[in-house]
Amino acid sequence: MPRKSSLAVLSASVLLTPVAPFFGAFLAYRIYHPPRRRHHRSPADFALPSTEAVIPLPDRRGSLHLWVCEGDPERVVIVGHGIGLSKSASLPHAKFLHDAGYTVVLFDHRNHGGSTQDRSAFGLSARFTSDIAAIAAHLRTDPIHRDARFALFGFSFSTFPVLYVPMRGDTPVTAIICDSGPAIDTGPLFRNFLDTGAMPIPAPFLARPARSLVGPVFAGLGAAMVRAEWPPPAERYADTKLLFLAGEEDGIVPAEHVEALARTYPHAEYHVIPGAQHLQGVKAAPEVYRETVLSFLKGAFG
């Protein structure tokens, strides 16, 4: 819920109203180009055997940084991460996936971790999605992964490009797992980023009248920067198994918004992780989380 504002904050909000639309535009750009965080953990911290790899971006204007944890060469899970994070945030997921026998590939999305900074403002859906497809294509150049089947695992913002990969038509995907997203409608998602404090924003921009200009510009421009059909049509997923995981207490992407999207796909599975906030499912209910994911992948890969 929005916080109550003091008289000083309200006064500052009035003064900042003329620049509020520009601040909303800045936030829209910033959400896709966040401050870069270093890797705070490594595969070795989880006793994961790994090799580093650097592959070129599809447009050859930079590179993606990967950690490859070899397991079954024919069952590969490509794992992303949440906005403003890095692949090190997904190491707990990589651990239980690798322990179950899968080859796990963790990667930094562009503008994150060890991957290249891309200052582009529009067409971002195609860029983030093509990066994931490029990782699968790169792995298939290795003889041991030539016949591999792929599952994609996305978190929050990365669930959008992960889910969009089958729309390309050139990257066969056996299964997709989406944690803490996506939502059927992106408008509430941007508003929730403001209301929950998920982005550090000066208080005057969160109070009216400035907020009444920041919010619509942030949401409208943030959606426009992606340039993608949403939600993707169900018929494109006839050959791909889908699992949507939602946190029971998620204030950024509420469970009911994820469920509404999941219902548009007739064969999708949907699970609520009890007591979990945004991106906290593996911590809030580790056994339920692991069993749900591994059971789904076992069924998907056969």
Buried (B, 14 or more C-beta within 10 A) or exposed (E): EEEEBEEEBBEBBEEBBEBBBEBBBBBBBBBBBBEBBEBEBEBEEBEBEBEEBEBEBBEEEBBBBBBBBBBBBBBBBBBBBBBBBBBBBBBBBBBBBBBBEBBBBBBBBBBBBBBBEBEBBEEBBBBBBBBBBBBBBBBBEEEEBEEBBBBBBBBBBBBBBBBBBBBBEEBEBBBBBBBBBBBBEBBBBBBBBBBBEBBEBEBBBBBBEBBEBBBBBBBBBBBEBBEBEBBBEBEBBEEBBBBBBBBBBBBBBBBEBBBBBBEEBEEBBBBBBEBBBBBBBBEBBEEBBBEBBBEBBEEBBE
